[in-house]
Amino acid sequence: MNAPTTIAMAGERMVVVVAHPDDESFGCGSLIAAATAAGAGVTVLCATRGEAGERRPDPVTDTWPLGLLREVELCQAAMILGVDDVEILDYGDSGFSGPLEPGSLVATPIADVARTVGRRLAQLEPDVVLTLDGSDGHRDHQHLRDALHIAVASLDRPVRIVHSCLARSLMSEWAAVMTAAEPDREHLGVADLGRPDDELVAVDTSAVLGLREKAIACHLSQASPFEALPPDLRRRFLTTDFVVEHTPDADAPTSEPTDPQTHQLAPFEGASR
């Protein structure tokens, strides 16, 4: 069976739940563009404004608060990807590491985040929810992923959870390039970046490569994780996406984030490895 080209079909509603502006483009932009091209309706729920991100200097926008600037970039990218609506949940950006500020996403108990996300999902009534799997080691991604699992389990209707994943083989190549080009990147300190390849379902997103590239380019304040890559490796990252489908567990823990590698995830039905 050929690789699928979308995770949401015409007439379906997909909600993309991400932690920061740029996660929707850097992380799963092709999956969003493919879904909207297929006729699915898409809403992006972004938990923070990304104000803890590292900022690229730009004389035009240097006086803007970073969170406001990144919110604008998110909206620009969402329009390119065909998204119907963008909502920000107003948590603080926790950053990759370091002390947590009050009100930041990771400082907020998972159960509280789950209730907030769950209330909004109940209103939006999605068929599919897409999020990042957290295998890049970012604590905001992992915290939000775990809250989302609880939120979906609490809904009174079935909803598919799809994780957008990083293939471990590609991440090994990425880490080798980054170690030479940008050795101070915090992600390089994460053990076992990405998920094992044999757990993943490949989605052929080559048809929306142009849209993905335009969406990535909207996030001018941030360094793209793909910009230092050789062209062949960049293309492999951006023309095939990898996903797993998660079955919500009503008994999932509600206090501490769980290790992204311990979730038992299965391919979504109808897809091929």
For each residue, the residues with C-beta under 8 A, 3 or more apart:
1: 271 272
2: 204 272
3: 201 202 203 204 240 271 272
4: 7 201 203 204 270 271 272
5: 34 38 203 204 205 207
6: 9 31 34 35 37 38 40 203
7: 4 14 31 34 35 128 130 162 203 243 268
8: 12 13 14 35 38 40 42 127 128 130
9: 6 12 38 39 40
10: 38 39 40
11: 39 40
12: 8 9 35 40 41 127 128
13: 8 40 41 42 43 124 125 126 127 128
14: 7 8 32 35 40 41 42 43 126 127 128 129 130
15: 42 43 44 45 121 124 126 128 129 130
16: 24 28 32 42 43 44 45 83 129 130 131
17: 45 47 117 129 130 131 144 148
18: 23 24 27 28 44 45 46 47 131 132 144
19: 23 46 47 48 93 105 132 138 140 141 143 144
20: 23 46 47 48 49 50 53 70 93 140
21: 24 46 49 50 70 71 73 74 77 219
22: 25 26 27 50 53 70 73 74 77 219 222
23: 18 19 20 26 27 28 46 132 141
24: 16 18 21 27 28 29 32 44 46 74 77 78 81 83 215
25: 22 29 77 81 212 215 216 218 219
26: 22 23 29 216 219 222 224 225 226
27: 18 22 23 24 132 164
28: 16 18 23 24 31 32 130 132 164 241
29: 24 25 26 32 33 77 81 211 212 215 216
30: 33 34 203 205 208 209 211 212 238 239 241
31: 6 7 28 34 35 130 162 164 203 205 241 243
32: 14 16 24 28 29 35 36 42 44 81 82 83 130
33: 29 30 36 37 81 82 205 208 211 212 215
34: 5 6 7 30 31 37 38 203 205 207 208
35: 6 7 8 12 14 31 32 38 40 42 128
36: 32 33 39 40 41 42 81 82 83
37: 6 33 34 82 207 208
38: 5 6 8 9 10 34 35
39: 9 10 11 36
40: 6 8 9 10 11 12 13 14 35 36 128
41: 12 13 14 36 84
42: 8 13 14 15 16 32 35 36 81 82 83 84
43: 13 14 15 16 83 84 85 86 87 124 126
44: 15 16 18 24 32 74 78 83 85 86 87
45: 15 16 17 18 87 89 117 120
46: 18 19 20 21 23 24 49 74 86 87 88 89
47: 17 18 19 20 88 89 91 105 113 140 144
48: 19 20 51 67 88 89 90 91 92 93 94 104 105 140
49: 20 21 46 66 67 68 70 71 88 90 93
50: 20 21 22 53 66 67 70 93 222
51: 48 65 66 67 70 92 93
52: 92 93 94 95 104
53: 20 22 50 66 70 93 221 222
54: 222 223
55: 66 221 222
56: 220 221 222 223
57: 62
58: 61 62 220 221
59: 62
60:
61: 58 64 69 220 221
62: 57 58 59
63:
64: 61 68 69
65: 51 68 69
66: 49 50 51 53 55 69 70 221
67: 48 49 50 51 70 71 93
68: 49 64 65 71 72
69: 61 64 65 66 72 73 221
70: 20 21 22 49 50 51 53 66 67 73 74 219 221 222
71: 21 49 67 68 74 75 88
72: 68 69 75 76
73: 21 22 69 70 76 77 218 219 220 221 222
74: 21 22 24 44 46 70 71 77 78 86 88 219
75: 71 72 78 79 86
76: 72 73 79 80 218
77: 21 22 24 25 29 73 74 80 81 215 216 218 219
78: 24 44 74 75 81 83 86 215
79: 75 76 82 83
80: 76 77 211 214 215 218
81: 24 25 29 32 33 36 42 77 78 211 212 215
82: 32 33 36 37 42 79 211
83: 16 24 32 36 42 43 44 78 79 86
84: 41 42 43
85: 43 44
86: 43 44 46 74 75 78 83
87: 43 44 45 46 120
88: 46 47 48 49 71 74
89: 45 46 47 48 116 117 120
90: 48 49
91: 47 48 103 104 105 108 113
92: 48 51 52 101 102 103 104 105 107
93: 19 20 48 49 50 51 52 53 67 104 105 140
94: 48 52 100 101 104 105 106 107 139 140 143
95: 52 98 104 140
96: 137 138 139 186 187
97: 139 186
98: 95
99:
100: 94 104 106 107
101: 92 94 104 107
102: 92 107
103: 91 92 107 108
104: 48 52 91 92 93 94 95 100 101 107 108
105: 19 47 48 91 92 93 94 108 113 140 143 144
106: 94 100 139 140 143 257
107: 92 94 100 101 102 103 104
108: 91 103 104 105 112 113
109: 112 113 254 255
110: 113 114 143 146 147 150 253 254 255 256 257
111: 114 115 147 150 254 255
112: 108 109 115 116
113: 47 91 105 108 109 110 116 117 143 144 147
114: 110 111 117 118 147 148 150 151 154 254
115: 111 112 118 119 151
116: 89 112 113 119 120
117: 17 45 89 113 114 120 121 144 147 148 151
118: 114 115 121 122 150 151 152 154 155
119: 115 116 122 123
120: 45 87 89 116 117 123 124
121: 15 117 118 124 125 126 129 151 152 155 159
122: 118 119 125 155 156
123: 119 120
124: 13 15 43 120 121
125: 13 121 122 157
126: 13 14 15 43 121 129 159
127: 8 12 13 14 159 160
128: 7 8 12 13 14 15 35 40 159 160 162
129: 14 15 16 17 121 126 148 152 159 160 161 162
130: 7 8 14 15 16 17 28 31 32 162 163 164
131: 16 17 18 144 145 148 161 162 163 164
132: 18 19 23 27 28 136 141 145 163 164
133: 141 145 163 164 165 166 195 244 260
134: 137 138 141 142 145 260
135: 165 166 168 171 192 193 194 195 260 261
136: 132 141 166 187 190 193 194
137: 96 134 142 187 189 190 193
138: 19 96 134 141 142 187
139: 94 96 97 106 142 143 257
140: 19 20 47 48 93 94 95 105 106 143 144
141: 19 23 132 133 134 136 138 144 145
142: 134 137 138 139 145 146 257 258 260
143: 19 94 105 106 110 113 139 140 146 147 257
144: 17 18 19 47 105 113 117 131 140 141 147 148
145: 131 132 133 134 141 142 148 149 163 257 260
146: 110 142 143 149 150 252 253 257 258
147: 110 111 113 114 117 143 144 150 151
148: 17 114 117 129 131 144 145 151 152 161
149: 145 146 152 153 161 246 248 249 252
150: 110 111 114 118 146 147 153 154 252 254
151: 114 115 117 118 121 147 148 154 155
152: 118 121 129 148 149 155 159 161 248
153: 149 150 248 249 250 252
154: 114 118 150 151 250
155: 118 121 122 151 152 159
156: 122
157: 125
158:
159: 121 126 127 128 129 152 155 248
160: 127 128 129 245 268
161: 129 131 148 149 152 245 246 247 248
162: 7 31 128 129 130 131 243 244 245 246 268
163: 130 131 132 133 145 243 244 245 246 265
164: 27 28 31 130 131 132 133 241 242 243
165: 133 135 194 195 199 200 242 243 244
166: 133 135 136 170 171 193 194 195 242
167: 170 171 194 195 197 200 242
168: 135 171 172 192 193 194 195 196 197
169: 172 173 194 197
170: 166 167 173 174 194 233 236 237
171: 135 166 167 168 174 175 193 194
172: 168 169 175 176 193 194
173: 169 170 176 177 233
174: 170 171 177 178 193 225 229 233 237
175: 171 172 178 179 187 188 193
176: 172 173 179 180
177: 173 174 180 181 228 229 230 233
178: 174 175 181 182 183 185 187 188 228
179: 175 176 183 188
180: 176 177 183
181: 177 178 228
182: 178 185 228
183: 178 179 180 188
184:
185: 178 182 188
186: 96 97 189 190
187: 96 136 137 138 175 178 190 193 225
188: 175 178 179 183 185
189: 137 186
190: 136 137 186 187 193
191:
192: 135 168 261
193: 135 136 137 166 168 171 172 174 175 187 190
194: 135 136 165 166 167 168 169 170 171 172
195: 133 135 165 166 167 168 199 200 242 244 260 261
196: 168 199 200
197: 167 168 169 200 242
198: 273
199: 165 195 196 244 265
200: 165 167 195 196 197 242 243 244 273
201: 3 4 242 243 244 245 267 268 271 272 273
202: 3 240 241 242 272 273
203: 3 4 5 6 7 30 31 34 240 241 242 243 271
204: 2 3 4 5 207 239 240
205: 5 30 31 33 34 208 209 212 238 239 240 241
206: 209 239 240
207: 5 34 37 204
208: 30 33 34 37 205 211 212
209: 30 205 206 212 213 235 238 239
210: 213 214
211: 29 30 33 80 81 82 208 214 215
212: 25 29 30 33 81 205 208 209 215 216 238
213: 209 210 216 217 238
214: 80 210 211 217 218
215: 24 25 29 33 77 78 80 81 211 212 218
216: 25 26 29 77 212 213 219 224 226
217: 213 214 220
218: 25 73 76 77 80 214 215
219: 21 22 25 26 70 73 74 77 216 222 224
220: 56 58 61 73 217
221: 53 55 56 58 61 66 69 70 73
222: 22 26 50 53 54 55 56 70 73 219
223: 54 56 227
224: 26 216 219 227
225: 26 174 187
226: 26 216 229 234 237 238
227: 223 224
228: 177 178 181 182
229: 174 177 226 233 234 237
230: 177 233 234
231: 234 235
232: 235 236
233: 170 173 174 177 229 230 236 237
234: 226 229 230 231 237 238
235: 209 231 232 238 239
236: 170 232 233 239 240
237: 170 174 226 229 233 234
238: 30 205 209 212 213 226 234 235
239: 30 204 205 206 209 235 236
240: 3 202 203 204 205 206 236
241: 28 30 31 164 202 203 205
242: 164 165 166 167 195 197 200 201 202 203
243: 7 31 162 163 164 165 200 201 203 267 268 271
244: 133 162 163 165 195 199 200 201 265 266 267 268
245: 160 161 162 163 201 265 266 267 268 269
246: 149 161 162 163 263 265
247: 161 264 266
248: 149 152 153 159 161 252
249: 149 153 252
250: 153 154
251:
252: 146 149 150 153 248 249 258
253: 110 146 256 258
254: 109 110 111 114 150
255: 109 110 111
256: 110 253
257: 106 110 139 142 143 145 146
258: 142 146 252 253 262 263
259: 262
260: 133 134 135 142 145 195 263
261: 135 192 195
262: 258 259
263: 246 258 260
264: 247
265: 163 199 244 245 246
266: 244 245 247
267: 201 243 244 245 271 273
268: 7 160 162 201 243 244 245 271
269: 245
270: 4
271: 1 3 4 201 203 243 267 268
272: 1 2 3 4 201 202
273: 198 200 201 202 267
